[in-house]
Amino acid sequence: MNQSPYKKIIKAKAFAVRIPMLVPFKFSLGEITHSSQVFVKIEDGLGNIGWGETTTFLPVFGYDQNMILKLLENYLLPNIIGLIPEEIQYIHQVMDRIVPGAAMTKAAIDLALYDLVSRKNNESLCKYLSGELKKEIPVCASIGLVDADKAIQLANHFSREGFSAIKLKVGGVFEADIKRLQRVVEAVGDSLKIRVDANMCYTRSAASKMLECLDQMNLECIEQPLAAEDIEGHTVLAKKYKTPIAIDEGIFTKRDAY
């Protein structure tokens, strides 16, 4: 049966925004001075509107803000015009046929669709997804490659702001990283959970050296110590050391987890 044209998507537009950061964020892959966002606005024939958002970082995802914008404007958004916003899984199938991968790009459309449909049903997104509304959600704050004094200052600030965990970037000079971690653990380890993030900067031997030290600190985890494609290396490290290993750059979809 044909759907009413008013229920279909009639407009879809992307907007690129670069937001300057108050303080540049340094980590092993470089320095971030701006948050490069892309927003998507989708509208149906009844005037319902949904907004989505995505971001990217070229050394991690393989494409920059301009590439996301072009994928949206030239390929994805034109091909969802006329589709039913409630049929989100079908829209994903359409997008996958047009552009393989590009999960961060498609995320903006996915979020906009869910936003539109929940608003259309006069429900919060949480309720639309049959979820339980939570008054509080534990949040982890990230601290870049700064010296120990600055890291402790930031950690105490985040603790006062209600954060339950911090994630310290590593990947500078090895000895300096260890001393900085030790000082932060001594200063705030009783009040905050502590993780570290290597952003793929280590070889297997360097990661082993780091994990030998981390195992003495009782940290929550180390994130992505090795290159994204080195699944075997991460497996070896996970079996040998007690500090849990989290994967980030190496996993983009649920299929990547298996």
C-alpha positions, 0 to 999 in steps of 0.5 A: 500500500502506498504511503502518504507523501506527507509522511515521507522525507522531503528535505535533508541538508547538512551543515559543517561547523568548526568550533574552536576549543578553549585549549588545544588538545594534544595526544599521540596522533597530533593536536586538535584545535577545533571540534569539526562537527557536521549537522544534518537536518531532516524534514518530513512532509508534515513539518516534523524535523530531526537533527543529527550530528557527527564528527571525525578526525582524519588520522583515526577515521580516514576522512575529514569534515569536508569528505563527510559533508561531500558524502552527505550532500552528493550521495546519501542525503539525495537518496533518502528523499521520498523515504519513510523516516520510520523505516530506519533499517531500510534507510541504512540498507539504502545507504550501505548500497550507495556508500560502503562503510562510512559509519561516522557519516551515516551516524548523522542521518541515523540520529536525525531520523530517530530524533524526527520520529520520536518528536513526531510521536511526542516522546523523548528518544529514550521512551521511543526506544523503550528505554528507562530514563536515568537521572545520572549517567557516569561520564569519563573526562579526557586529559591530553598530553600535559605535564603531571601538575596540569593533569592533577589539576584537571583531574581534581577539577573534573572530580568536583564537576561530578565526573566518575572517571578520567582518561589520560592520553599517553604516547609521549616520552615513555618514562615521562608518561609513567611518572605522570601516571604514577603521580596522578594515581597517587593524587586522585586514584582513590576518588576517580577511576583512571584509564589511559589511551594510547591511540595506537602509538605502541609497537607490541614490545613497547605496549608490553613494557607499558602494561608491565608498569600499568599492572602495578597501578590498578587502572580501569583499562588501557585503550587501543595500545596497538594499531587498529588491524593488529587483532592478534597483538591485542589478544596476546597482550590481553592474555598476558597482562591483567590491565583490561584492554579496550578497543576504539580505533579498531572497531566501527561496527558490531561485526568488528567485535567478532 
